[in-house]
Amino acid sequence: MRTFIRAAVAAAILAAPSVASAQTAKVVVNAKNGLALEGYDPVSYFAAAEPVRGSADFTATHLGATYHFASTANRDRFVKDPARYAPQFGGYCGYGASRGYLASVDPLAFTIMDGRLILQNSKRVLALWQKEPEAKLKLADQNWPDIVAKEGKPLP
């Protein structure tokens, strides 16, 4: 019995690093040269009729990506609640996520659904998304954990 317990404890100790590494949080963020949204202010998508380019004078970092803002007020809003303003699907295309893959985006091809910023690859892809937005969003949400597991990098 002692031998069994020792073997079980040894196995648990040896397995612990692999379990810990398997549970390491991963992130997928679309940030060319570290810059998210190609420099557009994420808060402006919610506050203005059109997204506005941010400035390198007003920045914040979230999940390893740098965001630019049009004002200190927008930066402060983002810092207070980044989950509210950061783009969904790591800033990658929502339609691509609904199909199970990462795709680049056009920051001007977007929609706000249920308070979530969802970017698309192009205006043409946005039109495809808008044919069945709820179904596509549900698929993207379902696929996202697998995409993160496959494509993700450890949190910075």
Beta strands, then each sheet from edge to edge (+ up, - down):
strand 1: 26-27
strand 2: 31-32
strand 3: 35-36
strand 4: 55-62
strand 5: 65-69
strand 6: 106-113
strand 7: 116-120
strand 8: 153-154
sheet 1: 1+ 8-
sheet 2: 2+ 3-
sheet 3: 4+ 5-
sheet 4: 6+ 7-
end
